[in-house]
Amino acid sequence: MSLLALNSLGYRYGESQFAVKAVSSMLNSAGIIALLGPNGAGKSTLLDLIAGLKTPTAGSCQINGRDTSSMTRQELARLVAHVPQQLPNEVPFAVEDVVMTGRLPHGGGIFESAEDEAALERAIANARLEAFRHRPFSSLSGGEMQRVLLAAATCQGAEILLLDEPSAHLDPENQVLLWEMLVKLKQSGHLILIATHHLSLAAQHSDRIWLMNHGALVADSEACAALQLQAMEDVFRVPFHWHKSDEGRLYLNYGR
Amino acid sequence: MAASGRRRAVVALLTSLLVALATAVVCPFIGGSGMDYSRLWRQESPDWTIFINLRVPRTLLALITGAALASSGAMFQALLRDALATPSNLGVTAAASLGAVIVIAFFNAGDSAVPLIWMAAIAGAGVVVALVAALARARRFSPLTLLLTGVAINAICSAAILLLHSMAGITKSFQITHWLMGDIDAVRYPTLAVLALIVLPACLWILSQARVLNVMSYGETWAAGRGVDCRKKTWQGFLVGTLLVGATTAITGPIAFVGLIVPHLIRGIVGPDYRLLLPASIFGGGAFLILCDTVARSVLAPVEIPVGVITALMGGPFFVWLLWKR
């Protein structure tokens, strides 16, 4: 029984506009799966389908052998935590309140339980948010906001994390920090699917790469070294090449 | 909530509760017509009758109505993620008014017609709910659609009310105008009991949703990712809010701006957490409307100003200030 199984998962608008077309895959354990592809390739929609934010128009999605369409939204949120690119600017709450929203799927009562408080403290410590836990979320920088959202997702206690272009607005240092956090989360047993345009970081840190185009999964490579540059070039329509640093590390470069 | 937050929460809730209690206890003794307190103490008429049959029920009605309007306003603001979302903006008040005006215009509004007016007002509000349900089924359901629909409903209802008004005779016309002014009138205790039986469970339901409302103010994507069925919650909230507004408007007529001013003022004091904001708005709304009603029947005594005039005179400028501050 696999942790996450996608069976010909599809989503279309109207009669013929496919956003996601018959995506199938089995993911059995922790790891980082990078979803690459040009804008409009269907990466975000695929994550939305897995998170239950959109209802598939074809196929199904199973977690631990259970069909997600048979789960309530609350049940699903205990297994899957979805992190959007950003929150609306006007969120008036403090950092720790934002992280605590991750506990909502674990009981809808008016007050949080002791267990919720403990999970909050763990998440804040793991993401090193102690210094600004009482600050208003809206006063943070982009990199700090992203750390808070990721902390909220881990606070949720879900095994599967879905990140929708989390590094889109981050400077290089924060991008690298984000990917280092993802590697740590993988080591603590999370399965992470991340839609991203940071091809080089994705190639460096992810365990598997899904290449999407026009809603379809066009390439699925086990490790970054096996990434087919030809497939990348077909999808992104720019030349790709590997660059080897003096220490022997591989970096993915692109450009004409 | 951290320990310091909890202490602040207790202080804020106790304060708002005490303010509501204090106004409810003190205000019945204040009024334009001078009251002989010693006769009141001996329970002698007319003072005792005025007190027990007019001022006390008025105060209770203001308390219940203010609480209902303020809590539904606070809830709509969370559901629609819009600071300007209020029962009036969403068309609920206008639809309830239209229902009542139809009854006033076409039926002989003696005392027997009063329950008919209430039913028509609730039915009018119910039409809005039906419309929202239809929108939900048509999958065109978003905060923006709801607000724009509210704008349209408001325009249609105002036009229909104007039409009925222009066709009505002088007596009817006066009745319509009087109803539309929004007034806290003395009602009989059984009516208050029925109203309380509607308002209390509805307010408790809203309170039980406080954490969900908190998360919904982060936007639909985040809320859905935290396991909230936003469409269902919006629909349920709309139903409960309409019940609150329909039931109270049916008795008092349209009272503007309470659902807007009170939650905003309270938010400025207790912060954005709905677990504090909602109960404080319930108490604060009750206290606010009691005070407005006391002003309304005192300042120009023996003339009574409709309370809707007081709330609108205060609420209008506040609304503009809010828009400028945004």
Interface residues (C-beta under 8 A of the other chain):
Chain A: A51 G52 L53 T72 R73 Q74 E75 L76 A77 R78 A81 H82 V83 P84 L87 P88 V91 P92 F93 E96 D97 V98 T101 G102 L104 P105 G108 G109 I110 F111 E112 H134 Q156
Chain B: M1 A2 R81 L207 S208 A210 R211 V212 N214 V215 S217 Y218 G219 T221 W222 A224 G225 R226 G227 V228 D229 G271 P272 D273 R275
